[in-house]
């Protein structure tokens, strides 16, 4: 694995880019790189609880893929003249990581898939797609391409989850709801209009959210698109739309 | 079991859905109320700005189960599916996005196994001219619900004329939105009984076609592509235009004209200056057997000052489900005839679904019992005495044995 990216976090550096919005992209990329690195570690951890050798191989392959995405984002940062920091111990990401590791400790393969493939990937695919539309040049192309790749590997996970739900819908839905309360609450706080509980530990200066409009983004759009993708993914799993809508409307604002 | 998943167990099983209702909210106020119910009483309301940002992203989906009871004791079960069209997007500018939402809502209805689907409000307007836009290859039947809407609009006009003591045969009828399915249906039902009819809509070609059909029956017809072109002051006005918000300002109408706002969203601007006009909201029916929602959206999805009231377009699907007539009763544009209106009225009447008590923005029109019908060509029947439930059905239009009733019959025959 290319060691372009450190899992242990790196310090944000000063932006010396000729691109006027580079410092905004630096913070956007920092979230993306951190998310990808966390996904990589999640998949690596998942491999340790898989019984089937094919599943182990697949989880490791995904881990490698996510590392590749992180590296691609870091490279895009360099192109616009910024070093992209990462920190999987940053406030929100740490909470999600801890929730994932609790499921690993319980050897709950299904819970891990729900967190990674349904919840985190919904946010990744939807946010990257939006960023892909507004980011300049190869930066936008990279976001769009990675969004497409992430979407591609969700399908297999959904097959597994649909099959598990078919065996016992009620326990499945209850498990999903409990994970929703934990993970989705954190994710929606991440894309809330403002960080009410202080800095996210990733922005290199003040919070990037108020500046997103300068690059054609808004937190409302990122949150809306992400929740839409999440609802559609839950629809694909067969959960009743009226129930999942209630879940989403009850999330913090 | 968590709070939200608990409702899974109480929900209607997907395999026995008689009907689905597809609709949308007409104002941000109603959107806020819907979301407040979904969030639960224990949570604070979402801020308006938050709602306006997030709402457009919600994919069309079921938001509640619905049960309707017939006067016969029969029940039909269904779901209400919201398209989540933002109220300020009910405009031609967003037509493609909105059609996409209606299609997605239709797909939800099919997936839910609904046997018949009623298209409410703008969803009907968007699709009435292009049913092929709906997902195919399913056993689910779609109806615009427009025939029952026309029935209730016409009944409302008739009731107001009776109450106000107006001679409809001497009246000039103006229909705004006359080229639409509801507007043209109202024209076919009412034109034979008035002195003159003015058809107003933007599409001149469709207006001419409709006018030619009416003129062939000996009816005096004027067409206008804008309200400014209208030459006669109308005594009776039906507003059935597809407008995004209450924005219509009536200018040339008779003093004390009867005005039926049959739009959803409402057509008439609150700033309209219509001194003496008797305005009421038309196209609404009331279910004697009752209407219930799970979760409880009573008064939220049906925001009327009377219980168990809904728009005719949505009621049509429920009526057909109660009658076990799973057929596309209303489809396409311009096919609503007096016979079809009479037929759906008869079915609705059998199941205890009647014209709702009349009201407007100021509240209920407490006019029942103050009828001034004597000596006028439009006689009220004995059933008018029952508050809120008017008359029988369209047949009573022309079934009077009095001289006045006979005049109506003559008009019908000549038509």
Contacts between the chains, C-beta under 8 A, distances in Angstrom:
chain1	res1	chain2	res2	distance
A	170	B	1	7.5
A	170	B	5	7.6
A	170	B	8	7.2
A	170	B	9	7.8
A	173	B	5	5.2
A	173	B	8	6.2
A	174	B	1	5.9
A	174	B	2	6.3
A	174	B	5	5.4
A	177	B	2	4.7
A	177	B	4	6.0
A	177	B	5	4.9
A	178	B	2	6.8
A	181	B	2	7.6
A	193	B	50	8.0
A	218	B	53	7.9
A	220	B	53	3.7
A	220	B	54	6.9
A	223	B	53	7.9
A	223	B	54	7.0
A	224	B	53	6.5
A	224	B	54	5.3
A	224	B	56	7.0
A	224	B	57	3.3
A	225	B	57	6.4
A	227	B	54	7.2
A	227	B	57	6.2
A	227	B	58	7.8
A	228	B	57	4.4
A	228	B	58	7.0
A	228	B	59	5.9
A	231	B	58	7.1
A	231	B	59	5.6
A	231	B	61	7.4
A	232	B	59	5.8
A	235	B	59	7.4
A	235	B	61	7.4
A	240	B	8	6.2
A	240	B	11	6.3
A	240	B	62	7.0
A	241	B	59	7.9
A	241	B	61	3.2
A	241	B	62	5.0
A	241	B	63	8.0
A	241	B	108	6.5
A	242	B	7	7.4
A	242	B	11	7.2
A	242	B	61	6.6
A	242	B	62	4.5
A	242	B	63	5.3
A	242	B	64	6.3
A	242	B	65	7.8
A	242	B	79	7.7
A	243	B	4	5.9
A	243	B	5	6.6
A	243	B	7	5.9
A	243	B	8	5.6
A	243	B	11	7.7
A	244	B	61	7.8
A	245	B	38	6.2
A	245	B	58	6.9
A	245	B	61	5.7
A	245	B	63	6.3
A	246	B	4	4.9
A	246	B	7	7.0
A	246	B	38	5.1
A	246	B	39	7.9
A	246	B	40	7.9
A	247	B	4	5.1
A	248	B	58	7.8
A	249	B	35	5.5
A	249	B	38	4.3
A	249	B	39	5.0
A	249	B	46	7.5
A	250	B	4	6.9
A	250	B	38	7.5
A	250	B	39	5.4
A	250	B	40	6.7
A	250	B	43	6.4
A	253	B	46	6.0
A	253	B	47	6.9
A	253	B	50	5.0
